[in-house]
Amino acid sequence: MKKVAVYLLLMLLCAGPVALAGAMQEKVDLNKADAPKLESLPGVGPALALRIIQHREKNGPFRRIEDLMNVRGFGSKKFAALEKYLILSQSVTPSGTSPKKSGSKPPR
C-alpha cells in the first residue's frame, strides 16, 4: 500500500510541471512564425509547420485563426487543441477583408 501511495505522489508531482508548461505556452503568430516557432506548438512537427508556411506563401496571410483548418492535417480536433496558443498579426475588418491603405503620402 505504501508503494502505491508513493507512486501516485510521484505521478502527481511529475504531472504538475507538464500541465504548467502547457498553460505557459507562448502564443504563436500564424502570420509571422517560422518553422521552429510553429513546431513549438503541441502536435505540430516539421511537416505540418512546412504546410502552414506554404499555405501562407500561396494564399497570403491568414485572415482568421480558423483558416488554419484549410491547411491539410488540421481538422477541427487539432484546431481546437491549438486555438488557445494562436494569434494573428494582421488585423482585418469585421467584414473579413483587410483594411486598405491609402495611396497618398502623409504631408511633410
C-alpha positions in Angstrom: 0.0 0.0 0.0 2.9 2.4 0.8 4.4 1.8 -2.6 1.2 2.7 -4.4 0.9 5.9 -2.4 4.5 6.8 -3.2 3.9 6.0 -6.8 0.8 8.2 -7.0 2.5 11.0 -5.3 5.4 10.9 -7.8 3.0 10.8 -10.7 1.2 14.0 -9.4 4.5 15.8 -8.8 5.7 14.9 -12.3 2.4 15.9 -14.0 2.4 19.4 -12.4 5.2 20.8 -14.4 3.8 19.3 -17.6 0.4 20.9 -17.0 2.1 24.2 -16.2 4.2 24.1 -19.3 1.1 23.8 -21.5 -0.5 26.7 -19.6 2.6 28.9 -20.1 3.0 28.2 -23.9 3.8 31.4 -25.6 1.3 32.5 -28.3 2.4 31.8 -31.8 1.5 34.3 -34.6 0.3 32.2 -37.6 1.3 35.0 -40.0 4.8 35.6 -38.8 6.1 32.4 -37.2 8.9 30.5 -38.7 9.1 26.7 -38.8 10.8 26.2 -35.4 8.2 28.5 -33.7 5.4 26.6 -35.3 6.9 23.3 -34.3 6.8 24.5 -30.6 3.0 24.1 -30.8 1.7 20.8 -29.3 1.3 18.2 -32.0 2.9 20.3 -34.8 6.0 18.8 -36.3 8.2 19.8 -39.3 5.7 18.6 -41.9 2.8 20.5 -40.5 4.9 23.6 -39.9 6.0 23.5 -43.5 2.4 23.2 -44.7 1.4 26.2 -42.7 4.3 28.3 -44.2 3.5 27.0 -47.8 -0.2 27.9 -47.3 0.8 31.4 -46.2 3.1 31.8 -49.2 0.4 30.6 -51.7 -2.7 32.3 -50.2 -1.3 35.2 -48.3 -1.7 35.8 -44.6 -4.3 34.1 -42.5 -7.4 36.3 -42.0 -8.9 34.3 -39.2 -7.3 31.7 -36.9 -10.0 29.3 -38.0 -8.4 29.4 -41.5 -5.8 27.1 -40.2 -8.3 24.3 -40.8 -7.8 25.0 -44.6 -4.3 23.5 -44.2 -4.1 19.8 -44.8 -3.6 18.0 -41.5 -5.6 20.5 -39.4 -9.1 19.3 -38.7 -11.5 20.5 -36.0 -9.9 18.4 -33.2 -6.4 19.5 -33.8 -7.5 23.1 -34.3 -9.5 23.0 -31.0 -6.3 21.8 -29.2 -4.2 24.6 -30.7 -6.6 27.5 -30.8 -5.6 28.9 -27.4 -1.9 29.1 -28.5 -2.6 31.1 -31.7 -2.7 34.8 -32.6 -2.7 36.7 -35.9 -0.6 39.8 -36.6 -2.7 41.2 -39.4 -5.9 43.0 -38.4 -8.9 42.5 -40.5 -12.1 44.5 -40.8 -15.4 43.0 -39.4 -16.4 42.1 -43.0 -13.4 39.8 -43.2 -11.4 41.9 -45.6 -8.0 43.5 -45.0 -8.1 47.3 -44.3 -7.0 49.2 -47.4 -4.0 51.5 -47.2 -4.2 55.0 -48.7 -2.0 55.5 -51.7 -1.2 59.1 -50.8 1.8 60.1 -48.7 1.4 62.0 -45.5 2.1 65.7 -45.7 5.6 66.9 -44.6 
